[in-house]
Amino acid sequence: MITRWPCALALSLGLLAACKTSPPLPAAIRFTVPVPDDRVLSSFAVSSDGVRIAYSAESVADGRRRIHIIETSDRAAERELPNTIGASSPFFSPDGTSLAYFSRGAIWRVLVAGDRDPVRVVDAPVESAGGTWTADDRIVYAPLGTSGLMAVPAAGGGATALTELNAADGELEHGWPHALSDGSIVFAVSERGRDAHIEVLSPDKQRTRLRVPIVGQAQYVQTGHLVYSFLGNLMAVRFDPEKRAIDGVPMVVAKGMQTSGGFGALGRSGFSVSRTGTLVWLRAGAQEAGSRLVRVERDGKVSPLPAPADVLQTPRLSPDGRRLAVVVRSGIMTREIRVLDAARPDRITLRIQGGDNQSPAWMDNRRLTFGSNRDGLQKIYVVAVDGKRPPSPLFTADATAARNPASWSRPPRLLGLYEIEPARGRDVLVYRAGESIVPIAATSANERSPAVSPDGRWIAYVSDTSGRDEVYVAPLDRAGDAMQLTRGGAIEPAWTREGLVYRQGESLVLRALQDRQLREPRVLFEGHFERDPGANLASYDADSQGRFFVMLKSVLQPRELRVVKNWGTELGNLFLGLH
């Protein structure tokens, strides 16, 4: 069912450009596109000419994402693009006849019409911060990690670097590229300790900084405006593509825009706008950052746990499976750890509060270690879960860098932890109980998410030393070098009695351990679940027997896309009224 918006309603929802007295030519047309109840919307894009909308949605039936196409002139003709399982972050070719998307560790392209199979373009992490298709038939994408923007021929081939992170200026990520007609690229840049901002990369690779704060992407409308989001508002500012410069002051053109975190410090915004001015957007939900605890069987079947939704991170089951620790964001700069009764997850048996508390790791069934800055520098604490005594530092000597625990062996002889070293980033270390802390991976790369095997013989961790996040494994009971276990991007390793599991795109992959050898990878299931914002720790946990997993599922389930055709005319009229 398509719902029309009267003018008064448009104003009440914050579409400030909706009702100007100057009659726009052509008139704006507003409607909503409902998302069927058997799908959960994840990402979407509108073609440059505004004719088509592509959206990725997770099927409630099997947990897999697929691409669906809507013709804005015939909205009843919605259809699924075949063979697009796992697809996310779609974007159109300049003429709107082809679509590219991220799935299964790569970028794929497919014709929108017809039933041809998708073609693999290049290896790329599913967690990349978007892509764009240029007029000269290249695809520019943002793999994150230590990489800037990359470019590859749309027909496939080798990728080349377009930008490099400026570490001296504290740059963390380049993302959400958007191609202009002259070959320039608008993109977002995040920096340590600052809001992300917009930059423009010229065809000769000269960068121009636009002093505009941003969350997520920025896109150009041919009325001469950049449209972007900040603090939940849809913003617009005049922009001269030839000069690569803004003119005037940004304006709020809509309020209540959905935004989300992730993609490093870049975030993501719930809108897409065509060059011709067709706007597609999502209204903010009541619990945008919220998630709920779910139990996921080995076949991918999902069952919600009876615990209230909140802003949750890193659930951890005690070794006996009777308790569940989870991090809950309680304030802008504070988090608490709640210990739940695993049989009745709505029952809280302990709260760890005071400062920013994170990274719970069970030492045994009765003791929990965690990271906290309650006494200044973040360090590792231990607490008995009977709550009779306050937390105390695990180590007597003070560390000079912030540390977080990750996992213990059974019995608790070895602790895998990571350290935040300002000059190098994150390093992986191992503490041998009663002895010393030794580095396992301490290089200029970003190494984190350590997972010690239950028998203490192995440690797995994530490193971006190859240019993207991959899983590595190193022996702990003998001398030996670390081995790169994955190709094509992987994060969040964890051990079960059967072997090592990790996340590769939308898949949870198992490498069974037999005779000290990790066997060939086997996908247990596919589905979209919450990730750790910086891939510093696994955002899920495995039952000690490997029978099921406790994961986090977003509560955000948009039920409709809001569409404004010919919105660009109103946008131009709004700015015209200021002069």
BAMI-75534 format. One record per residue (C-alpha): residue number from 1; residue in three letters; x, y, z. Coordinates in steps of 0.1 Angstrom, whole numbers, plus 5000, padded with zeros to 4 digits. Layout:
N
R_NUM_ALA_X_Y_Z;
...
END
This chain:
579
R_1_MET_5000_5000_5000;
R_2_ILE_5013_5034_4990;
R_3_THR_5007_5063_5015;
R_4_ARG_5006_5100_5003;
R_5_TRP_5017_5127_5026;
R_6_PRO_4997_5159_5030;
R_7_CYS_5017_5191_5033;
R_8_ALA_5009_5196_5069;
R_9_LEU_5022_5161_5078;
R_10_ALA_5054_5167_5058;
R_11_LEU_5060_5198_5079;
R_12_SER_5053_5180_5112;
R_13_LEU_5079_5154_5103;
R_14_GLY_5105_5180_5097;
R_15_LEU_5106_5182_5059;
R_16_LEU_5112_5219_5060;
R_17_ALA_5115_5222_5022;
R_18_ALA_5081_5205_5016;
R_19_CYS_5057_5234_5015;
R_20_LYS_5070_5266_4999;
R_21_THR_5046_5290_4983;
R_22_SER_5065_5291_4950;
R_23_PRO_5050_5262_4930;
R_24_PRO_5078_5238_4921;
R_25_LEU_5081_5225_4886;
R_26_PRO_5077_5196_4884;
R_27_ALA_5057_5191_4916;
R_28_ALA_5071_5169_4944;
R_29_ILE_5055_5135_4948;
R_30_ARG_5057_5118_4982;
R_31_PHE_5049_5082_4989;
R_32_THR_5061_5054_5012;
R_33_VAL_5072_5019_5001;
R_34_PRO_5063_4994_5028;
R_35_VAL_5089_4967_5036;
R_36_PRO_5071_4933_5039;
R_37_ASP_5069_4917_5073;
R_38_ASP_5091_4888_5063;
R_39_ARG_5121_4911_5056;
R_40_VAL_5143_4933_5077;
R_41_LEU_5157_4963_5057;
R_42_SER_5194_4969_5059;
R_43_SER_5207_4992_5032;
R_44_PHE_5194_5009_5000;
R_45_ALA_5203_5031_4971;
R_46_VAL_5186_5051_4944;
R_47_SER_5198_5052_4908;
R_48_SER_5213_5084_4895;
R_49_ASP_5182_5092_4874;
R_50_GLY_5158_5084_4903;
R_51_VAL_5141_5056_4883;
R_52_ARG_5150_5026_4905;
R_53_ILE_5156_5019_4941;
R_54_ALA_5176_4989_4952;
R_55_TYR_5174_4976_4988;
R_56_SER_5191_4948_5007;
R_57_ALA_5169_4930_5032;
R_58_GLU_5173_4900_5055;
R_59_SER_5148_4872_5051;
R_60_VAL_5131_4863_5084;
R_61_ALA_5128_4828_5071;
R_62_ASP_5165_4820_5065;
R_63_GLY_5184_4851_5079;
R_64_ARG_5201_4858_5045;
R_65_ARG_5202_4891_5028;
R_66_ARG_5191_4896_4992;
R_67_ILE_5186_4926_4968;
R_68_HIS_5152_4938_4958;
R_69_ILE_5144_4963_4930;
R_70_ILE_5116_4989_4929;
R_71_GLU_5107_5009_4899;
R_72_THR_5096_5043_4912;
R_73_SER_5072_5047_4883;
R_74_ASP_5056_5013_4889;
R_75_ARG_5060_5005_4926;
R_76_ALA_5039_4974_4924;
R_77_ALA_5065_4958_4902;
R_78_GLU_5090_4951_4930;
R_79_ARG_5112_4920_4924;
R_80_GLU_5141_4902_4939;
R_81_LEU_5174_4901_4920;
R_82_PRO_5183_4864_4917;
R_83_ASN_5215_4850_4932;
R_84_THR_5223_4880_4955;
R_85_ILE_5225_4861_4988;
R_86_GLY_5244_4880_5014;
R_87_ALA_5243_4913_4995;
R_88_SER_5247_4946_5013;
R_89_SER_5254_4983_5005;
R_90_PRO_5242_4983_4969;
R_91_PHE_5251_5011_4944;
R_92_PHE_5241_5017_4908;
R_93_SER_5261_5022_4876;
R_94_PRO_5258_5058_4862;
R_95_ASP_5231_5047_4837;
R_96_GLY_5212_5027_4863;
R_97_THR_5212_4995_4842;
R_98_SER_5236_4976_4865;
R_99_LEU_5241_4973_4902;
R_100_ALA_5271_4965_4924;
R_101_TYR_5271_4953_4960;
R_102_PHE_5292_4936_4987;
R_103_SER_5289_4899_4995;
R_104_ARG_5310_4869_5004;
R_105_GLY_5342_4888_5007;
R_106_ALA_5339_4906_4973;
R_107_ILE_5322_4932_4952;
R_108_TRP_5298_4919_4926;
R_109_ARG_5280_4935_4897;
R_110_VAL_5248_4924_4880;
R_111_LEU_5224_4937_4853;
R_112_VAL_5192_4950_4869;
R_113_ALA_5171_4936_4840;
R_114_GLY_5173_4899_4831;
R_115_ASP_5184_4869_4851;
R_116_ARG_5221_4867_4845;
R_117_ASP_5243_4856_4873;
R_118_PRO_5263_4883_4892;
R_119_VAL_5300_4887_4882;
R_120_ARG_5327_4890_4908;
R_121_VAL_5347_4923_4904;
R_122_VAL_5373_4923_4932;
R_123_ASP_5379_4909_4967;
R_124_ALA_5366_4934_4993;
R_125_PRO_5354_4931_5029;
R_126_VAL_5316_4930_5033;
R_127_GLU_5322_4956_5061;
R_128_SER_5335_4981_5036;
R_129_ALA_5322_5017_5039;
R_130_GLY_5304_5018_5006;
R_131_GLY_5312_5021_4969;
R_132_THR_5305_5042_4939;
R_133_TRP_5305_5036_4901;
R_134_THR_5322_5063_4881;
R_135_ALA_5315_5077_4847;
R_136_ASP_5347_5061_4833;
R_137_ASP_5335_5027_4844;
R_138_ARG_5355_5022_4876;
R_139_ILE_5343_5012_4910;
R_140_VAL_5357_5031_4939;
R_141_TYR_5353_5015_4974;
R_142_ALA_5364_5019_5010;
R_143_PRO_5377_4987_5025;
R_144_LEU_5386_5005_5058;
R_145_GLY_5414_4989_5080;
R_146_THR_5447_5006_5071;
R_147_SER_5435_5014_5035;
R_148_GLY_5421_5045_5021;
R_149_LEU_5399_5045_4990;
R_150_MET_5406_5019_4964;
R_151_ALA_5396_5018_4927;
R_152_VAL_5391_4988_4903;
R_153_PRO_5378_4986_4867;
R_154_ALA_5341_4977_4868;
R_155_ALA_5348_4948_4845;
R_156_GLY_5372_4934_4871;
R_157_GLY_5410_4934_4876;
R_158_GLY_5435_4946_4901;
R_159_ALA_5427_4973_4926;
R_160_THR_5448_5004_4931;
R_161_ALA_5449_5029_4959;
R_162_LEU_5433_5063_4954;
R_163_THR_5439_5078_4989;
R_164_GLU_5461_5071_5019;
R_165_LEU_5453_5077_5055;
R_166_ASN_5472_5106_5069;
R_167_ALA_5484_5092_5103;
R_168_ALA_5501_5124_5113;
R_169_ASP_5467_5142_5112;
R_170_GLY_5450_5114_5132;
R_171_GLU_5430_5101_5102;
R_172_LEU_5413_5068_5110;
R_173_GLU_5391_5059_5080;
R_174_HIS_5382_5071_5045;
R_175_GLY_5347_5060_5034;
R_176_TRP_5314_5064_5016;
R_177_PRO_5328_5075_4982;
R_178_HIS_5304_5093_4959;
R_179_ALA_5314_5099_4922;
R_180_LEU_5308_5133_4905;
R_181_SER_5304_5135_4867;
R_182_ASP_5339_5150_4862;
R_183_GLY_5356_5120_4880;
R_184_SER_5360_5137_4913;
R_185_ILE_5351_5117_4944;
R_186_VAL_5333_5131_4975;
R_187_PHE_5341_5110_5006;
R_188_ALA_5340_5111_5044;
R_189_VAL_5371_5112_5066;
R_190_SER_5372_5103_5103;
R_191_GLU_5398_5116_5126;
R_192_ARG_5408_5107_5161;
R_193_GLY_5390_5129_5187;
R_194_ARG_5370_5149_5160;
R_195_ASP_5338_5146_5141;
R_196_ALA_5341_5131_5106;
R_197_HIS_5342_5156_5078;
R_198_ILE_5337_5157_5040;
R_199_GLU_5365_5159_5014;
R_200_VAL_5367_5159_4976;
R_201_LEU_5393_5140_4956;
R_202_SER_5400_5156_4922;
R_203_PRO_5408_5135_4891;
R_204_ASP_5444_5143_4896;
R_205_LYS_5442_5130_4933;
R_206_GLN_5443_5164_4950;
R_207_ARG_5423_5164_4982;
R_208_THR_5401_5194_4993;
R_209_ARG_5387_5195_5028;
R_210_LEU_5352_5208_5032;
R_211_ARG_5348_5220_5068;
R_212_VAL_5314_5203_5073;
R_213_PRO_5309_5176_5100;
R_214_ILE_5292_5145_5089;
R_215_VAL_5278_5111_5099;
R_216_GLY_5279_5086_5070;
R_217_GLN_5277_5096_5033;
R_218_ALA_5274_5128_5013;
R_219_GLN_5258_5129_4978;
R_220_TYR_5254_5155_4951;
R_221_VAL_5222_5168_4936;
R_222_GLN_5223_5186_4903;
R_223_THR_5206_5217_4918;
R_224_GLY_5242_5224_4931;
R_225_HIS_5240_5210_4966;
R_226_LEU_5257_5184_4987;
R_227_VAL_5232_5164_5009;
R_228_TYR_5245_5147_5040;
R_229_SER_5235_5139_5076;
R_230_PHE_5247_5151_5110;
R_231_LEU_5232_5147_5145;
R_232_GLY_5201_5130_5131;
R_233_ASN_5193_5158_5106;
R_234_LEU_5194_5157_5069;
R_235_MET_5216_5186_5058;
R_236_ALA_5223_5204_5026;
R_237_VAL_5249_5230_5015;
R_238_ARG_5256_5248_4982;
R_239_PHE_5285_5231_4964;
R_240_ASP_5304_5241_4933;
R_241_PRO_5318_5209_4917;
R_242_GLU_5343_5228_4894;
R_243_LYS_5358_5247_4923;
R_244_ARG_5352_5218_4947;
R_245_ALA_5341_5243_4973;
R_246_ILE_5310_5250_4994;
R_247_ASP_5292_5283_4993;
R_248_GLY_5272_5296_5023;
R_249_VAL_5260_5279_5054;
R_250_PRO_5246_5244_5056;
R_251_MET_5209_5241_5063;
R_252_VAL_5187_5215_5080;
R_253_VAL_5163_5202_5054;
R_254_ALA_5148_5173_5073;
R_255_LYS_5148_5162_5110;
R_256_GLY_5145_5127_5124;
R_257_MET_5168_5110_5100;
R_258_GLN_5180_5075_5109;
R_259_THR_5217_5072_5116;
R_260_SER_5237_5044_5130;
R_261_GLY_5273_5037_5142;
R_262_GLY_5298_5012_5128;
R_263_PHE_5322_5015_5099;
R_264_GLY_5349_5026_5122;
R_265_ALA_5341_5061_5133;
R_266_LEU_5323_5070_5101;
R_267_GLY_5288_5059_5109;
R_268_ARG_5260_5055_5084;
R_269_SER_5230_5076_5074;
R_270_GLY_5196_5064_5063;
R_271_PHE_5192_5082_5031;
R_272_SER_5201_5081_4994;
R_273_VAL_5194_5108_4968;
R_274_SER_5197_5107_4931;
R_275_ARG_5215_5133_4910;
R_276_THR_5181_5144_4896;
R_277_GLY_5167_5149_4931;
R_278_THR_5148_5118_4941;
R_279_LEU_5152_5114_4979;
R_280_VAL_5148_5081_4997;
R_281_TRP_5151_5081_5035;
R_282_LEU_5144_5064_5067;
R_283_ARG_5129_5080_5098;
R_284_ALA_5147_5075_5131;
R_285_GLY_5135_5047_5153;
R_286_ALA_5130_5048_5190;
R_287_GLN_5160_5025_5198;
R_288_GLU_5184_5031_5169;
R_289_ALA_5214_5017_5187;
R_290_GLY_5196_4990_5206;
R_291_SER_5200_4953_5202;
R_292_ARG_5187_4921_5219;
R_293_LEU_5203_4889_5230;
R_294_VAL_5195_4859_5207;
R_295_ARG_5204_4823_5207;
R_296_VAL_5215_4810_5173;
R_297_GLU_5217_4772_5166;
R_298_ARG_5244_4757_5144;
R_299_ASP_5219_4756_5116;
R_300_GLY_5212_4794_5119;
R_301_LYS_5179_4792_5137;
R_302_VAL_5174_4823_5158;
R_303_SER_5155_4825_5191;
R_304_PRO_5153_4857_5211;
R_305_LEU_5164_4854_5248;
R_306_PRO_5139_4868_5273;
R_307_ALA_5160_4898_5283;
R_308_PRO_5151_4935_5276;
R_309_ALA_5167_4952_5246;
R_310_ASP_5194_4978_5253;
R_311_VAL_5227_4991_5238;
R_312_LEU_5245_4958_5243;
R_313_GLN_5281_4946_5235;
R_314_THR_5302_4914_5239;
R_315_PRO_5280_4888_5255;
R_316_ARG_5301_4861_5274;
R_317_LEU_5289_4828_5287;
R_318_SER_5306_4814_5319;
R_319_PRO_5324_4781_5313;
R_320_ASP_5295_4761_5329;
R_321_GLY_5269_4781_5309;
R_322_ARG_5250_4792_5340;
R_323_ARG_5258_4829_5338;
R_324_LEU_5259_4854_5309;
R_325_ALA_5279_4887_5312;
R_326_VAL_5271_4915_5288;
R_327_VAL_5282_4951_5284;
R_328_VAL_5255_4978_5285;
R_329_ARG_5261_5014_5275;
R_330_SER_5247_5034_5304;
R_331_GLY_5259_5069_5293;
R_332_ILE_5278_5088_5266;
R_333_MET_5312_5078_5281;
R_334_THR_5302_5050_5305;
R_335_ARG_5293_5014_5303;
R_336_GLU_5283_4988_5329;
R_337_ILE_5286_4950_5329;
R_338_ARG_5256_4930_5338;
R_339_VAL_5258_4894_5349;
R_340_LEU_5226_4876_5340;
R_341_ASP_5212_4842_5350;
R_342_ALA_5216_4823_5317;
R_343_ALA_5184_4803_5325;
R_344_ARG_5165_4835_5331;
R_345_PRO_5183_4863_5312;
R_346_ASP_5158_4889_5325;
R_347_ARG_5173_4883_5360;
R_348_ILE_5204_4904_5368;
R_349_THR_5226_4889_5394;
R_350_LEU_5254_4915_5394;
R_351_ARG_5261_4950_5380;
R_352_ILE_5296_4962_5376;
R_353_GLN_5294_5000_5375;
R_354_GLY_5317_5031_5379;
R_355_GLY_5336_5044_5350;
R_356_ASP_5337_5028_5316;
R_357_ASN_5336_4990_5320;
R_358_GLN_5340_4967_5290;
R_359_SER_5355_4934_5277;
R_360_PRO_5342_4908_5301;
R_361_ALA_5362_4876_5301;
R_362_TRP_5354_4847_5325;
R_363_MET_5384_4835_5345;
R_364_ASP_5364_4806_5358;
R_365_ASN_5328_4801_5368;
R_366_ARG_5330_4824_5398;
R_367_ARG_5354_4851_5387;
R_368_LEU_5351_4876_5359;
R_369_THR_5379_4898_5345;
R_370_PHE_5371_4931_5326;
R_371_GLY_5386_4963_5314;
R_372_SER_5378_4996_5332;
R_373_ASN_5391_5032_5337;
R_374_ARG_5375_5035_5371;
R_375_ASP_5408_5045_5387;
R_376_GLY_5423_5065_5358;
R_377_LEU_5441_5046_5330;
R_378_GLN_5421_5017_5317;
R_379_LYS_5434_4984_5331;
R_380_ILE_5422_4949_5339;
R_381_TYR_5402_4941_5370;
R_382_VAL_5389_4909_5385;
R_383_VAL_5357_4904_5406;
R_384_ALA_5339_4875_5422;
R_385_VAL_5304_4873_5408;
R_386_ASP_5289_4867_5443;
R_387_GLY_5294_4905_5447;
R_388_LYS_5308_4903_5482;
R_389_ARG_5340_4922_5474;
R_390_PRO_5346_4951_5450;
R_391_PRO_5367_4946_5419;
R_392_SER_5405_4947_5422;
R_393_PRO_5433_4951_5397;
R_394_LEU_5444_4918_5382;
R_395_PHE_5481_4929_5381;
R_396_THR_5500_4946_5409;
R_397_ALA_5522_4966_5386;
R_398_ASP_5506_4995_5368;
R_399_ALA_5506_4994_5330;
R_400_THR_5516_5023_5308;
R_401_ALA_5490_5015_5281;
R_402_ALA_5453_5007_5283;
R_403_ARG_5445_4970_5284;
R_404_ASN_5415_4948_5279;
R_405_PRO_5411_4911_5286;
R_406_ALA_5396_4888_5259;
R_407_SER_5397_4851_5268;
R_408_TRP_5411_4826_5292;
R_409_SER_5423_4790_5287;
R_410_ARG_5407_4762_5308;
R_411_PRO_5419_4760_5336;
R_412_PRO_5428_4797_5337;
R_413_ARG_5465_4795_5331;
R_414_LEU_5466_4818_5301;
R_415_LEU_5449_4851_5294;
R_416_GLY_5447_4866_5259;
R_417_LEU_5445_4904_5261;
R_418_TYR_5451_4934_5239;
R_419_GLU_5469_4967_5246;
R_420_ILE_5462_5001_5232;
R_421_GLU_5496_5015_5224;
R_422_PRO_5493_5052_5212;
R_423_ALA_5522_5050_5188;
R_424_ARG_5513_5017_5172;
R_425_GLY_5476_5010_5178;
R_426_ARG_5465_4977_5193;
R_427_ASP_5488_4948_5202;
R_428_VAL_5480_4913_5213;
R_429_LEU_5496_4899_5244;
R_430_VAL_5494_4868_5266;
R_431_TYR_5496_4866_5304;
R_432_ARG_5508_4834_5319;
R_433_ALA_5492_4832_5354;
R_434_GLY_5518_4840_5381;
R_435_GLU_5545_4847_5355;
R_436_SER_5547_4875_5329;
R_437_ILE_5530_4892_5300;
R_438_VAL_5545_4885_5267;
R_439_PRO_5537_4901_5233;
R_440_ILE_5523_4878_5206;
R_441_ALA_5516_4904_5178;
R_442_ALA_5531_4938_5185;
R_443_THR_5538_4956_5152;
R_444_SER_5527_4988_5134;
R_445_ALA_5496_4969_5123;
R_446_ASN_5464_4969_5143;
R_447_GLU_5462_4936_5161;
R_448_ARG_5433_4927_5185;
R_449_SER_5405_4903_5192;
R_450_PRO_5427_4876_5208;
R_451_ALA_5411_4842_5215;
R_452_VAL_5430_4816_5235;
R_453_SER_5420_4780_5228;
R_454_PRO_5405_4762_5258;
R_455_ASP_5436_4739_5261;
R_456_GLY_5460_4769_5259;
R_457_ARG_5479_4756_5229;
R_458_TRP_5468_4782_5204;
R_459_ILE_5458_4819_5201;
R_460_ALA_5438_4834_5173;
R_461_TYR_5436_4871_5167;
R_462_VAL_5428_4897_5140;
R_463_SER_5453_4919_5122;
R_464_ASP_5452_4943_5093;
R_465_THR_5489_4938_5084;
R_466_SER_5478_4927_5049;
R_467_GLY_5458_4958_5044;
R_468_ARG_5425_4943_5056;
R_469_ASP_5414_4925_5087;
R_470_GLU_5422_4888_5086;
R_471_VAL_5424_4860_5112;
R_472_TYR_5458_4847_5123;
R_473_VAL_5467_4818_5145;
R_474_ALA_5499_4812_5165;
R_475_PRO_5510_4783_5187;
R_476_LEU_5514_4790_5225;
R_477_ASP_5529_4757_5236;
R_478_ARG_5559_4757_5213;
R_479_ALA_5579_4780_5191;
R_480_GLY_5564_4789_5158;
R_481_ASP_5553_4818_5136;
R_482_ALA_5518_4831_5133;
R_483_MET_5499_4818_5103;
R_484_GLN_5474_4838_5083;
R_485_LEU_5443_4817_5083;
R_486_THR_5419_4836_5061;
R_487_ARG_5419_4855_5028;
R_488_GLY_5393_4880_5017;
R_489_GLY_5386_4895_5052;
R_490_ALA_5376_4879_5085;
R_491_ILE_5371_4891_5121;
R_492_GLU_5360_4880_5156;
R_493_PRO_5376_4846_5162;
R_494_ALA_5364_4824_5191;
R_495_TRP_5371_4788_5201;
R_496_THR_5348_4759_5208;
R_497_ARG_5356_4723_5217;
R_498_GLU_5354_4715_5180;
R_499_GLY_5378_4742_5168;
R_500_LEU_5379_4778_5157;
R_501_VAL_5350_4799_5145;
R_502_TYR_5351_4834_5130;
R_503_ARG_5330_4858_5110;
R_504_GLN_5336_4862_5073;
R_505_GLY_5311_4886_5059;
R_506_GLU_5276_4874_5068;
R_507_SER_5289_4839_5075;
R_508_LEU_5300_4822_5107;
R_509_VAL_5328_4798_5096;
R_510_LEU_5341_4768_5115;
R_511_ARG_5377_4754_5112;
R_512_ALA_5376_4720_5130;
R_513_LEU_5408_4712_5150;
R_514_GLN_5421_4677_5145;
R_515_ASP_5456_4664_5153;
R_516_ARG_5469_4699_5158;
R_517_GLN_5456_4709_5123;
R_518_LEU_5428_4733_5114;
R_519_ARG_5407_4717_5088;
R_520_GLU_5391_4733_5058;
R_521_PRO_5366_4761_5065;
R_522_ARG_5329_4751_5067;
R_523_VAL_5301_4777_5068;
R_524_LEU_5278_4770_5098;
R_525_PHE_5252_4796_5089;
R_526_GLU_5247_4830_5074;
R_527_GLY_5228_4859_5089;
R_528_HIS_5231_4895_5099;
R_529_PHE_5241_4901_5135;
R_530_GLU_5257_4930_5154;
R_531_ARG_5294_4934_5152;
R_532_ASP_5320_4950_5175;
R_533_PRO_5324_4986_5164;
R_534_GLY_5362_4983_5159;
R_535_ALA_5364_4945_5156;
R_536_ASN_5384_4946_5188;
R_537_LEU_5365_4916_5203;
R_538_ALA_5341_4890_5192;
R_539_SER_5306_4904_5195;
R_540_TYR_5292_4869_5203;
R_541_ASP_5301_4839_5223;
R_542_ALA_5299_4801_5218;
R_543_ASP_5285_4776_5242;
R_544_SER_5315_4756_5255;
R_545_GLN_5302_4725_5237;
R_546_GLY_5297_4743_5205;
R_547_ARG_5260_4735_5204;
R_548_PHE_5248_4771_5200;
R_549_PHE_5259_4808_5200;
R_550_VAL_5248_4839_5219;
R_551_MET_5247_4868_5195;
R_552_LEU_5232_4903_5192;
R_553_LYS_5204_4913_5169;
R_554_SER_5195_4949_5161;
R_555_VAL_5161_4959_5173;
R_556_LEU_5159_4984_5144;
R_557_GLN_5134_4971_5118;
R_558_PRO_5123_4999_5095;
R_559_ARG_5089_4991_5080;
R_560_GLU_5089_5016_5051;
R_561_LEU_5111_5037_5028;
R_562_ARG_5100_5073_5024;
R_563_VAL_5104_5086_4989;
R_564_VAL_5102_5122_4975;
R_565_LYS_5104_5124_4937;
R_566_ASN_5114_5159_4924;
R_567_TRP_5127_5168_4958;
R_568_GLY_5156_5186_4942;
R_569_THR_5133_5214_4929;
R_570_GLU_5121_5221_4965;
R_571_LEU_5157_5220_4977;
R_572_GLY_5167_5246_4951;
R_573_ASN_5137_5268_4960;
R_574_LEU_5145_5266_4997;
R_575_PHE_5180_5280_4992;
R_576_LEU_5167_5305_4966;
R_577_GLY_5145_5319_4993;
R_578_LEU_5175_5328_5014;
R_579_HIS_5190_5352_4988;
END
